[in-house]
């Protein structure tokens, strides 16, 4: 028999296993390593620490880390032992899970390559395997990570939505703004969808510990939080409020451009931060401001609202908002009055954002990362594959099997 002591030492399948043969197929660029269990007894549990080998299963052939750029496979028969109660059981194998076609080390290699490539197809090609194997390993990693995850220290949440597939369907994303991780997602954004997400992702105890939930002004989100986490404060952050205010400014401009040609092609001048304007845009902006159009007044209303975030006391925030709201009504600009009324209806959440300085920025950042996942994957045929990819790359899960 050929001595494989060096190979045994390098590959290290454990002291219970020994390499008995190696076959190389030049035409297929494959290496097959054959292992043999080298003990007559095995350990099952503390009550039966030394059981005799009963028999062996049929030979398994699983993928392992490649050697010398050859696809490498491990061939072995799993030993079985009979318990004191007469039940025949398979002995756990240290280098591979049962009923899978790959070793733990190959699984780890796939996970680490996926984390770098962000692409299942490219990973499959690089590691010379199939998309199905890569997808299976990703599913296993996410399932394992979710089982290991502990959310008992969770105190804050963010809820956001994203359009998927044809753009008319939505997913709701539940995330942790403190540890910057996706908790879970669900297809849909209706109240019953959000409730299902909350019940499946969080226990009663975990929901009872939530202090703040950041979100936009979508009513199903608010209703669900109020019913399931009544102790939590809703936060409508600056990002979403500014989206409404910018929309009001642009609607004012669209109406006014019909009679004021100066406003043509100025949409982004009034949506940009003043500090981000180019020299040419600044000149145009100053010229329009000098003639005091309603669009300029709407822009000023939007900018003035930002001052509310300079106050840390709820009473001061309310006083500032009252003065701001009165100025909006006096300006008589319908789109801005509409926005002001919307903010008034959600003023508690707006003040919570000012007082706590919390925002949905992390959730929006995750939203951008999810868009990249969607683009790289060239779309997903079903929500399960999409969910797995999102949690794999953005769940901060413990993915490795060992």
ChimeraX attribute file (.defattr): number of C-alpha atoms within 10 A of each C-alpha:
attribute: neighborCount
match mode: 1-to-1
recipient: residues
	/A:1	5
	/A:2	8
	/A:3	10
	/A:4	14
	/A:5	11
	/A:6	9
	/A:7	13
	/A:8	17
	/A:9	13
	/A:10	9
	/A:11	10
	/A:12	13
	/A:13	16
	/A:14	13
	/A:15	11
	/A:16	14
	/A:17	18
	/A:18	19
	/A:19	24
	/A:20	16
	/A:21	15
	/A:22	16
	/A:23	12
	/A:24	14
	/A:25	11
	/A:26	9
	/A:27	6
	/A:28	9
	/A:29	12
	/A:30	18
	/A:31	21
	/A:32	20
	/A:33	20
	/A:34	20
	/A:35	21
	/A:36	16
	/A:37	18
	/A:38	11
	/A:39	12
	/A:40	12
	/A:41	16
	/A:42	18
	/A:43	14
	/A:44	17
	/A:45	10
	/A:46	7
	/A:47	9
	/A:48	11
	/A:49	11
	/A:50	14
	/A:51	17
	/A:52	16
	/A:53	17
	/A:54	15
	/A:55	15
	/A:56	15
	/A:57	11
	/A:58	10
	/A:59	13
	/A:60	16
	/A:61	19
	/A:62	19
	/A:63	21
	/A:64	23
	/A:65	22
	/A:66	15
	/A:67	11
	/A:68	10
	/A:69	11
	/A:70	17
	/A:71	20
	/A:72	21
	/A:73	24
	/A:74	21
	/A:75	18
	/A:76	20
	/A:77	16
	/A:78	19
	/A:79	23
	/A:80	20
	/A:81	22
	/A:82	16
	/A:83	16
	/A:84	10
	/A:85	6
	/A:86	8
	/A:87	8
	/A:88	14
	/A:89	14
	/A:90	17
	/A:91	16
	/A:92	15
	/A:93	15
	/A:94	12
	/A:95	16
	/A:96	20
	/A:97	13
	/A:98	14
	/A:99	8
	/A:100	15
	/A:101	17
	/A:102	21
	/A:103	22
	/A:104	19
	/A:105	17
	/A:106	21
	/A:107	26
	/A:108	18
	/A:109	16
	/A:110	25
	/A:111	21
	/A:112	15
	/A:113	18
	/A:114	20
	/A:115	13
	/A:116	10
	/A:117	14
	/A:118	18
	/A:119	17
	/A:120	23
	/A:121	18
	/A:122	15
	/A:123	23
	/A:124	19
	/A:125	12
	/A:126	12
	/A:127	17
	/A:128	12
	/A:129	15
	/A:130	13
	/A:131	15
	/A:132	12
	/A:133	17
	/A:134	23
	/A:135	18
	/A:136	12
	/A:137	20
	/A:138	24
	/A:139	20
	/A:140	17
	/A:141	23
	/A:142	24
	/A:143	17
	/A:144	16
	/A:145	20
	/A:146	20
	/A:147	11
	/A:148	12
	/A:149	13
	/A:150	10
	/A:151	15
	/A:152	12
	/A:153	9
	/A:154	17
	/A:155	18
	/A:156	20
	/A:157	24
	/A:158	26
	/A:159	24
	/A:160	21
	/A:161	22
	/A:162	19
	/A:163	15
	/A:164	18
	/A:165	14
	/A:166	8
	/A:167	8
	/A:168	8
	/A:169	12
	/A:170	17
	/A:171	21
	/A:172	21
	/A:173	25
	/A:174	23
	/A:175	26
	/A:176	21
	/A:177	23
	/A:178	12
	/A:179	12
	/A:180	16
	/A:181	19
	/A:182	24
	/A:183	24
	/A:184	22
	/A:185	26
	/A:186	20
	/A:187	21
	/A:188	19
	/A:189	22
	/A:190	16
	/A:191	17
	/A:192	13
	/A:193	18
	/A:194	26
	/A:195	19
	/A:196	12
	/A:197	21
	/A:198	22
	/A:199	12
	/A:200	11
	/A:201	16
	/A:202	16
	/A:203	12
	/A:204	11
	/A:205	10
	/A:206	16
	/A:207	24
	/A:208	15
	/A:209	16
	/A:210	19
	/A:211	16
	/A:212	22
	/A:213	27
	/A:214	27
	/A:215	23
	/A:216	21
	/A:217	19
	/A:218	14
	/A:219	11
	/A:220	16
	/A:221	25
	/A:222	20
	/A:223	15
	/A:224	19
	/A:225	24
	/A:226	14
	/A:227	10
	/A:228	15
	/A:229	21
	/A:230	15
	/A:231	15
	/A:232	19
	/A:233	19
	/A:234	28
	/A:235	30
	/A:236	26
	/A:237	24
	/A:238	21
	/A:239	14
	/A:240	17
	/A:241	20
	/A:242	16
	/A:243	12
	/A:244	19
	/A:245	24
	/A:246	21
	/A:247	16
	/A:248	25
	/A:249	27
	/A:250	22
	/A:251	17
	/A:252	22
	/A:253	24
	/A:254	16
	/A:255	13
	/A:256	17
	/A:257	15
	/A:258	11
	/A:259	9
	/A:260	12
	/A:261	9
	/A:262	15
	/A:263	20
	/A:264	12
	/A:265	9
	/A:266	17
	/A:267	14
	/A:268	11
	/A:269	17
	/A:270	22
	/A:271	18
	/A:272	12
	/A:273	10
	/A:274	13
	/A:275	7
	/A:276	10
	/A:277	16
	/A:278	11
	/A:279	9
	/A:280	8
	/A:281	17
	/A:282	15
	/A:283	12
	/A:284	15
	/A:285	19
	/A:286	11
	/A:287	12
	/A:288	17
	/A:289	16
	/A:290	9
	/A:291	9
	/A:292	10
	/A:293	17
	/A:294	18
	/A:295	24
	/A:296	20
	/A:297	18
	/A:298	28
	/A:299	22
	/A:300	14
	/A:301	21
	/A:302	25
	/A:303	15
	/A:304	11
	/A:305	18
	/A:306	13
	/A:307	14
	/A:308	21
	/A:309	16
	/A:310	12
	/A:311	15
	/A:312	16
	/A:313	13
	/A:314	14
	/A:315	11
	/A:316	14
	/A:317	21
	/A:318	17
	/A:319	12
	/A:320	15
	/A:321	20
	/A:322	13
	/A:323	10
	/A:324	19
	/A:325	20
	/A:326	12
	/A:327	13
	/A:328	22
	/A:329	15
	/A:330	10
	/A:331	15
	/A:332	12
	/A:333	17
	/A:334	15
	/A:335	19
	/A:336	28
	/A:337	20
	/A:338	16
	/A:339	20
	/A:340	25
	/A:341	14
	/A:342	14
	/A:343	20
	/A:344	15
	/A:345	12
	/A:346	15
	/A:347	18
	/A:348	17
	/A:349	24
	/A:350	23
	/A:351	26
	/A:352	23
	/A:353	24
	/A:354	25
	/A:355	18
	/A:356	14
	/A:357	14
	/A:358	18
	/A:359	22
	/A:360	25
	/A:361	16
	/A:362	17
	/A:363	25
	/A:364	17
	/A:365	12
	/A:366	21
	/A:367	17
	/A:368	13
	/A:369	15
	/A:370	20
	/A:371	17
	/A:372	13
	/A:373	19
	/A:374	17
	/A:375	11
	/A:376	14
	/A:377	15
	/A:378	10
	/A:379	15
	/A:380	16
	/A:381	9
	/A:382	10
	/A:383	15
	/A:384	14
	/A:385	14
	/A:386	19
	/A:387	20
	/A:388	21
	/A:389	24
	/A:390	24
	/A:391	24
	/A:392	25
	/A:393	20
	/A:394	18
	/A:395	23
	/A:396	17
	/A:397	21
	/A:398	17
	/A:399	23
	/A:400	18
	/A:401	15
	/A:402	9
